[in-house]
Amino acid sequence: MRRSHNSIFSGTLLSIALSMVAASAYAEEISLKAGESVDLGTAYWIQNCQSILKGFGGVDLLEGPPGIDLTIREESVTARRQNCPNKVPGGTVVLTAREVQSKFSGVLKYRVRYKTEDGDRQSSHSKAIALYPK
């Protein structure tokens, strides 16, 4: 069976694209040793660059290894996704690796719960993480 030059070229492009996706996934991985903490991202709820956040209902670990804690450090944050000029009330989600018995590499999935002027809301997030014992 003869393969055309186009199918070989398309296959090569697909291989390159998949390699780039795999490389970018590893570039986004967060690595921690036992006892360390890292900021995962900001949490806020706005409407027209004005906060409608009354408070947080918590942060829930949906999928991940044992021995980690997720908390919210309440502080003013920049609403970068919406290009807001001023900081708004919110917080930063913090991951702490309390105890790490053995190396772990995988996906951390968590949910942030918000109490807003419009009622309860939530957002879900995923991060690639690698944990190491001390």
N, C-alpha and C positions, 0 to 999 in steps of 0.2 A: 504494500500500500504506500502510495506516495504522499508525503506531507508537503503542503505548500509553504512557501517562505512566510506567509502571513501567520499561519498557525504556529510556526517555530518562534517567530517574533512575539506573538501574543503570549505564548507560554513563557518566554524569557521575561517579558514585562510582568506577568503574573508572579513569577518567582521573585523578582526584584521587589515588587510591591509587598508580597508577604514577608520578605526579609525585613523590609523597612518597618512594617507593622510590628513584627516581633521585637526588633531593636528598640522601637519607641516604647513598647510595653515595659521592657526592662529598664529603660531610662526613667520611668515614672515610679519605680519601686522604692518604697521607703524601708530603710534598714535600721533596726534597733537592737541593742544588747539589753539584757535584763537590767532593770533599774533606770533605764532611759525613757525620756518622753519626747514627743514631737508634736508640733501643731499640724493638724490635717487640713484645716480650711476654716473659712468664716461661716457664720450662721446669722442670718438676719431675715426680716420679712418687711418688705416695703411696698408702697404704692405711690407712684409718681415721685420717687426719691424721698418720700417721707415715711418714717417708720410707723407701722401699725402693730408692732410687737408689744405685747403686754408682759411677756415672760416666756421662759422655756418650760416645756413639759418633761424634758429629759432627753437623753440620747441612749438609744437601744442598740446593743450588739446583735445583729441578725445572723452573721456568719463570721467565724474566725476562731483563732486558737484560744485555749484556756490561758489564764494568767495575765490577761490584759484588762485595762480599765479605759473607758471612754468618758470624758467629762467635758463640760463647757465652761470656759473661762469668760465670764461676762465682761465686755468692754465695748467701746465704740469701734466700729469697723468701717472699712471703705467698701461700698457696694460697687465693685469693679464691673460685674457683668452688666449692670445697668448704666454705667458711666455717670454715676451721681457725683457731684462736685464736693459734697461734704460727708463726713463720717456720720453713721447712723448707729443707734443703740443695737447691740447684738452681742456676738461672742465668737470665740474661737474654739473649735473642737480639738481636744487634746487626747492623744493616744499615749498611754503609759504601759510599758512592759514590766509588770511586777515581777513575775517569776517565769523564767523560760527554762524548762527542763531539757528540751532538745530543740534542735534547729527546726524552724518552720518557715515555709515559703508558700504563699497562696494569696487568696483574695480576702480582704476584710470588707464586710458589708455592714453598714450601720444606718440607723434612721434617727433624724433629729425631729423632735416634737416641739411645736410652737403654740403658744397661746396668743392669738391676735384679736384685734378689735372685731374682725369678721368671724371669729370662732377658732376652733382648733385646726391646725394644719400640720403637715409633715413633709419632709423631704428625705429621699434615700440616696446613699452614696456608696461607691466602691473604690477601694484603693488596693493596689498590689503591695504586699508587705513581706519582709523577711525578718525573722526574729532569731537571735542567737543567744545561747547561754553566756554567762560572764566568763 
